[in-house]
Amino acid sequence: MPTMVRPPRPLRLTLEAAAAAAGYRHLNDYLVDLLEAAHSGQPLPVPQAYRKEKLPLPDKTEAA
């Protein structure tokens, strides 16, 4: 089931910057990993390891 969140703009900008700094191409991938880490007590995984295990959503700008 899809889930949508709409953080306030300042928070979204902070999250986008953190995701980019951590090496994520997609904010959604970062948010999933961040939530999983917060609830499991485990550190945030390395983005490259995430991409090997799961396929990221296609980039809409690449499809155009």
Secondary structure, DSSP 8 states (H G I E B T S, - for coil): --------HHHHHHHHHHHHHTT-S-HHHHHHHHHHHHHH------HHHHHHHS-----HHHH-
